[in-house]
Amino acid sequence: MKRATMIYIHIESSQLKILALKKSLLGQYEITTFEKRHETELLSAGRVKNVDVLASAIKEGLTHANAL
């Protein structure tokens, strides 16, 4: 049986927040969070400034939150 994982990502101009919820086999939830402010802008006027930088930031956050 697979464990269910839900991931919530909040992106501001230079900040990334991740909340990951994992459901165990017994139905309990494990919650992990990640928050980081980056020196470079991730969004500008609501649009992705650089997709590679954003993808790298999200991957770092998911790895840190053990959501992968």
DSSP file (Angstrom, degrees, kcal/mol; ACC not computed):
  #  RESIDUE AA STRUCTURE BP1 BP2  ACC     N-H-->O    O-->H-N    N-H-->O    O-->H-N    TCO  KAPPA ALPHA  PHI   PSI    X-CA   Y-CA   Z-CA
    1    1 A M              0   0    0      0, 0.0     2,-0.2     0, 0.0    24,-0.1   0.000 360.0 360.0 360.0 135.0    0.0    0.0    0.0
    2    2 A K        -     0   0    0      1,-0.0     2,-0.4    22,-0.0     0, 0.0  -0.529 360.0-120.2 -83.5 150.9    1.3    3.5   -0.9
    3    3 A R        -     0   0    0     -2,-0.2     2,-0.3    19,-0.0    21,-0.1  -0.769  28.1-126.2 -87.7 136.2    1.5    6.3    1.5
    4    4 A A  E     -A   23   0A   0     19,-0.6    19,-3.0    -2,-0.4     2,-0.4  -0.654  26.5-169.2 -83.6 136.4   -0.5    9.3    0.4
    5    5 A T  E     -A   22   0A   0     -2,-0.3     2,-0.4    17,-0.2    17,-0.2  -0.994   7.9-168.0-128.8 131.2    1.3   12.7    0.3
    6    6 A M  E     -A   21   0A   0     15,-2.8    15,-3.0    -2,-0.4     2,-0.5  -0.961   8.4-164.1-115.2 136.2   -0.2   16.1   -0.1
    7    7 A I  E     -A   20   0A   0     -2,-0.4     2,-0.5    13,-0.2    13,-0.2  -0.979   5.7-167.7-125.2 128.0    2.0   19.0   -0.9
    8    8 A Y  E     -A   19   0A   0     11,-3.0    11,-2.5    -2,-0.5     2,-0.4  -0.966   8.6-168.6-113.9 128.0    1.1   22.7   -0.6
    9    9 A I  E     -A   18   0A   0     -2,-0.5     2,-0.5     9,-0.2     9,-0.2  -0.968   6.9-171.4-121.7 129.7    3.4   25.3   -2.1
   10   10 A H  E     -A   17   0A   0      7,-2.9     7,-2.6    -2,-0.4     2,-0.5  -0.985   8.8-170.0-120.4 123.0    3.2   29.0   -1.5
   11   11 A I  E     +A   16   0A   0     -2,-0.5     5,-0.2     5,-0.2     2,-0.2  -0.955   7.8 175.6-119.3 126.2    5.4   31.3   -3.6
   12   12 A E        -     0   0    0      3,-3.0    30,-0.2    -2,-0.5    31,-0.2  -0.507  56.6 -74.0-109.9-173.0    6.0   35.0   -3.1
   13   13 A S  S    S-     0   0    0      1,-0.2    29,-4.3    -2,-0.2    30,-1.6   0.881 125.3  -4.8 -55.6 -43.1    8.4   37.2   -5.0
   14   14 A S  S    S+     0   0    0     27,-0.3    24,-3.7    28,-0.2     2,-0.4   0.182 119.4  85.6-135.8  18.9   11.5   35.8   -3.3
   15   15 A Q  E     - B   0  37A   0     22,-0.3    -3,-3.0    24,-0.0     2,-0.4  -0.964  50.7-164.7-128.5 141.5   10.1   33.4   -0.7
   16   16 A L  E     -AB  11  36A   0     20,-2.6    20,-2.2    -2,-0.4     2,-0.4  -0.987   5.7-176.0-125.5 130.3    9.1   29.8   -0.9
   17   17 A K  E     -AB  10  35A   0     -7,-2.6    -7,-2.9    -2,-0.4     2,-0.4  -0.991   3.8-173.2-126.2 134.8    7.0   27.9    1.7
   18   18 A I  E     -AB   9  34A   0     16,-2.9    16,-2.1    -2,-0.4     2,-0.5  -0.991   9.5-172.1-130.2 135.6    6.1   24.2    1.5
   19   19 A L  E     -AB   8  33A   0    -11,-2.5   -11,-3.0    -2,-0.4     2,-0.5  -0.995  11.1-170.3-123.3 122.1    3.8   22.2    3.7
   20   20 A A  E     -AB   7  32A   0     12,-2.9    12,-2.3    -2,-0.5     2,-0.5  -0.959   4.8-167.2-118.4 129.9    3.9   18.4    3.2
   21   21 A L  E     -AB   6  31A   0    -15,-3.0   -15,-2.8    -2,-0.5     2,-0.4  -0.968   4.3-170.1-115.9 123.6    1.4   16.0    4.7
   22   22 A K  E     -AB   5  30A   0      8,-2.5     8,-2.7    -2,-0.5     2,-0.6  -0.949  12.3-146.9-114.0 133.8    2.1   12.3    4.7
   23   23 A K  E     -AB   4  29A   0    -19,-3.0   -19,-0.6    -2,-0.4     6,-0.2  -0.877  17.8-145.7-100.5 124.7   -0.6    9.7    5.7
   24   24 A S    >   -     0   0    0      4,-3.4     3,-1.5    -2,-0.6   -20,-0.1  -0.194  31.0 -96.8 -81.2 176.4    0.8    6.6    7.3
   25   25 A L  T 3  S+     0   0    0      1,-0.3    -1,-0.1     2,-0.1    -2,-0.0   0.791 125.2  53.1 -64.4 -27.7   -0.5    3.1    7.0
   26   26 A L  T 3  S-     0   0    0      2,-0.1    -1,-0.3     1,-0.0     3,-0.1   0.371 122.6-103.8 -90.1   4.9   -2.4    3.6   10.3
   27   27 A G  S <  S+     0   0    0     -3,-1.5     2,-0.2     1,-0.3    -2,-0.1   0.510  76.8 135.2  88.4   5.5   -4.1    6.7    9.1
   28   28 A Q        -     0   0    0     -5,-0.0    -4,-3.4     1,-0.0     2,-0.4  -0.567  49.2-129.6 -85.4 153.1   -1.9    9.2   11.1
   29   29 A Y  E     -B   23   0A   0     -6,-0.2     2,-0.5    -2,-0.2    -6,-0.2  -0.850  11.4-158.9-106.2 138.4   -0.6   12.3    9.4
   30   30 A E  E     -B   22   0A   0     -8,-2.7    -8,-2.5    -2,-0.4     2,-0.5  -0.972  14.3-158.2-111.8 126.8    3.1   13.5    9.5
   31   31 A I  E     +B   21   0A   0     -2,-0.5     2,-0.3   -10,-0.2   -10,-0.2  -0.910  13.8 175.2-112.0 129.4    3.5   17.2    8.8
   32   32 A T  E     -B   20   0A   0    -12,-2.3   -12,-2.9    -2,-0.5     2,-0.3  -0.974   8.7-163.9-129.1 148.2    6.8   18.7    7.6
   33   33 A T  E     -B   19   0A   0     -2,-0.3     2,-0.3   -14,-0.2   -14,-0.2  -0.893   8.2-170.3-129.7 159.0    7.4   22.3    6.6
   34   34 A F  E     +B   18   0A   0    -16,-2.1   -16,-2.9    -2,-0.3     2,-0.3  -0.983   7.0 175.1-146.8 137.3   10.0   24.3    4.7
   35   35 A E  E     +B   17   0A   0     -2,-0.3     2,-0.3   -18,-0.2   -18,-0.2  -0.981   6.6 163.5-145.7 132.3   10.5   28.0    4.4
   36   36 A K  E     -B   16   0A   0    -20,-2.2   -20,-2.6    -2,-0.3     2,-0.5  -0.985  27.8-145.1-151.5 138.4   13.3   29.9    2.7
   37   37 A R  E     -B   15   0A   0     -2,-0.3   -22,-0.3   -22,-0.2     2,-0.2  -0.916  25.7-151.2-101.3 125.6   13.8   33.5    1.4
   38   38 A H        -     0   0    0    -24,-3.7     4,-0.1    -2,-0.5    -2,-0.0  -0.638  18.1-134.5 -97.6 153.2   16.0   33.5   -1.8
   39   39 A E  S    S+     0   0    0     -2,-0.2     2,-0.2     2,-0.1    -1,-0.1   0.821  91.5  63.1 -73.3 -31.8   18.3   36.3   -2.9
   40   40 A T  S    S-     0   0    0    -26,-0.1     2,-0.3     1,-0.1    -2,-0.2  -0.641  96.3-103.4 -94.0 153.3   16.9   36.1   -6.4
   41   41 A E        -     0   0    0     -2,-0.2   -27,-0.3     1,-0.2     9,-0.1  -0.566  27.0-173.4 -75.0 133.8   13.3   36.9   -7.4
   42   42 A L  S    S+     0   0    0    -29,-4.3     7,-2.3    -2,-0.3     8,-0.5   0.801  75.1  26.5 -91.2 -38.0   11.2   33.8   -8.1
   43   43 A L  E     -C   48   0B   0    -30,-1.6     2,-0.4     5,-0.2    -1,-0.3  -0.950  60.3-170.1-126.7 146.8    8.1   35.8   -9.3
   44   44 A S  E >  S-C   47   0B   0      3,-2.8     3,-1.5    -2,-0.4   -32,-0.0  -0.957  81.0 -15.6-136.8 117.5    7.8   39.2  -10.8
   45   45 A A  T 3  S-     0   0    0     -2,-0.4     3,-0.1     1,-0.3    -1,-0.1   0.854 129.2 -53.9  56.3  37.8    4.3   40.7  -11.2
   46   46 A G  T 3  S+     0   0    0      1,-0.3     2,-0.3     0, 0.0    -1,-0.3   0.495 118.1 107.4  80.3   3.5    2.8   37.2  -10.6
   47   47 A R  E <  S-C   44   0B   0     -3,-1.5    -3,-2.8     1,-0.0     2,-0.3  -0.859  80.6 -97.8-116.2 150.6    4.8   35.5  -13.3
   48   48 A V  E     -C   43   0B   0     -2,-0.3    -5,-0.2    -5,-0.2     3,-0.2  -0.482  29.6-162.9 -66.7 125.7    7.7   33.1  -13.0
   49   49 A K  S    S+     0   0    0     -7,-2.3     2,-0.3     1,-0.3    -1,-0.2   0.923  78.7   3.1 -78.2 -46.0   10.9   35.1  -13.5
   50   50 A N     >  -     0   0    0     -8,-0.5     4,-2.2    -9,-0.1    -1,-0.3  -0.909  62.2-158.3-144.6 112.5   13.2   32.1  -14.2
   51   51 A V  H  > S+     0   0    0     -2,-0.3     4,-2.6     1,-0.2     5,-0.2   0.831  93.4  54.2 -63.1 -34.5   11.8   28.6  -14.4
   52   52 A D  H  > S+     0   0    0      2,-0.2     4,-2.1     1,-0.2    -1,-0.2   0.907 109.8  46.3 -67.7 -41.3   15.1   26.9  -13.7
   53   53 A V  H  > S+     0   0    0      2,-0.2     4,-2.2     1,-0.2    -2,-0.2   0.912 114.5  48.2 -66.1 -42.5   15.6   28.9  -10.5
   54   54 A L  H  X S+     0   0    0     -4,-2.2     4,-2.5     2,-0.2    -2,-0.2   0.918 111.4  49.5 -64.8 -43.9   12.0   28.2   -9.4
   55   55 A A  H  X S+     0   0    0     -4,-2.6     4,-2.5     1,-0.2    -1,-0.2   0.904 111.8  49.3 -61.7 -41.3   12.3   24.5  -10.1
   56   56 A S  H  X S+     0   0    0     -4,-2.1     4,-2.3     2,-0.2    -1,-0.2   0.897 110.9  49.7 -64.4 -40.9   15.6   24.3   -8.2
   57   57 A A  H  X S+     0   0    0     -4,-2.2     4,-2.2     2,-0.2    -2,-0.2   0.905 112.3  47.3 -65.2 -42.4   14.0   26.1   -5.2
   58   58 A I  H  X S+     0   0    0     -4,-2.5     4,-2.8     2,-0.2     5,-0.2   0.916 111.6  50.4 -66.1 -42.7   11.0   23.8   -5.2
   59   59 A K  H  X S+     0   0    0     -4,-2.5     4,-2.5     1,-0.2     5,-0.2   0.914 110.2  50.3 -61.6 -42.7   13.2   20.7   -5.5
   60   60 A E  H  X S+     0   0    0     -4,-2.3     4,-2.4     1,-0.2    -1,-0.2   0.923 112.6  47.2 -60.1 -44.3   15.3   21.9   -2.5
   61   61 A G  H  X S+     0   0    0     -4,-2.2     4,-2.3     2,-0.2    -2,-0.2   0.908 112.5  47.8 -65.6 -42.9   12.2   22.5   -0.5
   62   62 A L  H  <>S+     0   0    0     -4,-2.8     5,-2.6     2,-0.2     6,-0.6   0.888 112.7  49.4 -66.2 -38.8   10.7   19.1   -1.3
   63   63 A T  H ><5S+     0   0    0     -4,-2.5     3,-1.1    -5,-0.2    -2,-0.2   0.925 113.0  46.7 -64.5 -44.0   13.9   17.3   -0.5
   64   64 A H  H 3<5S+     0   0    0     -4,-2.4    -2,-0.2     1,-0.3    -1,-0.2   0.869 112.5  49.4 -66.6 -36.5   14.2   19.2    2.8
   65   65 A A  T 3<5S-     0   0    0     -4,-2.3    -1,-0.3    -5,-0.2    -2,-0.2   0.415 109.3-126.1 -81.7   2.2   10.6   18.4    3.7
   66   66 A N  T < 5 +     0   0    0     -3,-1.1    -3,-0.2    -4,-0.2    -2,-0.1   0.855  69.5 132.6  55.2  39.0   11.2   14.7    2.8
   67   67 A A      <       0   0    0     -5,-2.6    -4,-0.2     1,-0.2    -1,-0.1   0.551 360.0 360.0 -96.8  -8.7    8.2   14.9    0.4
   68   68 A L              0   0    0     -6,-0.6    -1,-0.2    -9,-0.1    -5,-0.1   0.476 360.0 360.0 -83.0 360.0    9.9   13.2   -2.5
